Amino acid sequence: MKIYKIKVLKETDNRVYLVRRDGDLSGLIPDKKQRQYVEKRFAAGKESAQINLLDHQIFIRRLENEDSPLPKRLEEARIAAESMHASMNDLDIDKLMLINGGVSAEEIIAFAEGMALSSYQFLKYKTGEKRKPNALKEIGLLDQGLTDDHILKLENLLTAVYLTRNLVNEPLSFLTATQLSAEIEQMAKDAGFHVEVFHKKKIESLKMGGLLAVNRGSIDPPTFTIMTHKPENAVNNKPIVLVGKGVVYDTGGLSLKPTHDSMDYMKCDMGGAAAVAGALYSVAKNEFPLWIVGLIPATDNRPDGNAYVPGDVVTMYDGTTVEVLNTDAEGRMILADALSYAKQYEPELVIELSTLTGSAHMAIDKYGIVGMGNADRDVMESLIKSGDYAAERIAHFPFWDDYKEQLKSEIADLKNIGGRYGGAITAGKFLEHFTDYPFIHLDIAGPSFNKMPYNYRGKGGSGVGVRILYHFFLNRIL
């Protein structure tokens, strides 16, 4: 999706005027009859109006008044854009001008963001007449408060979300752990960050027991991908490390998932890995002066004859022994090795993203991210603020040590699952065991994949995680 500033506005351009609900239309629509038509629609409670001219279309879309909180106004702008996207296809509009009719520059960017994200499609496996690309290809912005740099940064962020969605939507028939690492290498070449991939022999030599245990049931080898963005002008002396769960397909292993309810979309269980890769792409492409490292342990989880079983004891990368009571709690097994590996960086902060628990999904559904951790309160508050801005909201869960009681094992150092209650938190506390640095755990099980279309987030992979991290890092350097 190409986004650009408008240099010359032509009378034949299809356009959208963004106005306030209490705004004056006289300067935007000089024609009295047209203005009366629009005002009549608005008086009837409609949020948009359309004027059909001979060779182009004019849309007028009302947005929230300035007394509403900024995050609410931005999200309303994104959703408003999605609601108009169908009209672009119906009218075969491939190029659209967005014109500021009295809103903020941030709102016009948010509207463009919503329109572009609504235009995303995963058509790789569609053929013939079933392959129907969306009409809209270019979006122009007319706003005196915008610069070319604003537009470039937005384009790079949107590309990162597109690439993240692509990864989540790819089936296992293509996206094995090895292919996931190869795709990340391609992203790195485009964005300019460094990638190193550990393959099975290296992983075995490092004794990453959690990753190797989960991989035992697979005929495909695991990978461990290390991404590094370290510009010479980095403002942080210690890196911020991102860790993403890369289970490219999850059957549950011998603790098999029900096929009718959850296994059919378990290609999305690497949503955390995809988000980490997308975040690195957006940061590197936009040349943020930050030292950031990304770690992705990757494998699929299958019930082959040599698969790890409930009752096994696994020795992890850091030497911790873990009693496996549920092979479907595999994400925390591979993430634990990555979190232990992260210690060597002596990081300023580690943020881990994963589609980790059904408990998180059941708690808040698709409407946000379950977050918890032991990092300083101001760090979590900054992340929450970034999530509100990007509408990738965090529900901040408690992280009390009381939950550790559920993870005590009679025969090993830890169990890999807790009891019936507080499952999202006990999973986070399990991961915390493998850290010795400020740590934040983000469970994206709910919003990472939409079985049905959900506003501009679409159907399938939503790309959640990229935009919240992008704004978190942007705030870090401002």
GILINNOR-V994327 format. One record per backbone hydrogen bond with DSSP energy under -1.0 kcal/mol. CO is the residue of the C=O (numbers start at 1). NH is the residue of the N-H. If there is no record, write none. Layout:
co={CO/CO}
nh={NH/NH}
This chain:
co={2/4/10/14/15/16/17/18/19/20/25/31/32/33/34/35/36/37/38/39/40/41/42/47/49/51/56/57/58/59/60/61/63/65/69/70/71/72/73/74/75/76/77/78/79/80/85/86/87/88/89/94/94/96/97/98/99/104/105/106/107/108/109/110/111/112/113/114/123/127/128/130/137/138/139/140/141/142/143/147/148/149/150/151/152/153/154/155/156/157/158/159/160/161/162/163/164/165/166/171/171/174/176/177/178/179/180/181/182/183/184/185/186/187/188/194/196/198/199/200/201/202/203/207/208/209/210/211/215/223/224/225/226/227/228/229/231/239/240/241/242/243/245/246/246/249/251/252/254/258/258/263/265/266/268/269/270/271/272/273/274/275/276/277/278/279/280/281/282/283/284/288/289/291/292/293/294/295/296/297/298/299/301/304/309/312/314/316/320/321/322/323/324/326/330/331/332/334/335/336/337/338/340/341/342/343/349/350/351/352/353/354/354/357/358/359/360/361/364/369/370/371/372/376/377/378/379/380/381/382/383/384/385/386/387/393/395/400/401/402/403/404/405/407/414/422/423/424/425/426/427/428/429/431/432/438/439/439/440/441/442/443/444/448/450/454/455/460/463/465/466/467/468/469/470/471/472/473/474}
nh={139/141/13/97/59/99/61/101/63/23/29/35/36/37/38/39/40/41/42/43/44/46/45/62/60/58/53/15/51/17/49/19/21/68/73/74/75/76/77/78/79/80/81/82/83/84/89/90/91/93/92/137/138/140/16/142/18/108/109/110/111/112/113/114/115/116/117/118/126/130/131/132/2/96/4/98/6/100/146/151/152/153/154/155/156/157/158/159/160/161/162/163/164/165/166/167/168/169/170/174/175/176/180/181/182/183/184/185/186/187/188/189/190/191/192/228/226/224/203/204/205/206/208/209/212/213/214/215/218/298/198/296/196/294/194/292/234/348/293/351/295/353/273/248/299/301/257/255/256/262/263/266/268/269/271/247/274/275/276/277/278/279/280/281/282/283/284/285/286/288/287/290/235/240/229/242/227/244/225/246/223/248/251/307/312/324/322/319/316/414/314/416/311/329/334/335/336/338/339/340/341/342/343/344/345/346/241/440/243/442/245/356/444/361/362/363/364/365/367/395/443/397/441/380/381/382/383/384/385/386/387/388/389/390/392/369/371/403/404/405/406/407/408/415/323/426/427/428/429/430/431/432/433/434/435/350/374/375/352/372/354/370/448/462/460/457/458/450/466/469/470/471/472/473/474/475/476/477/478}
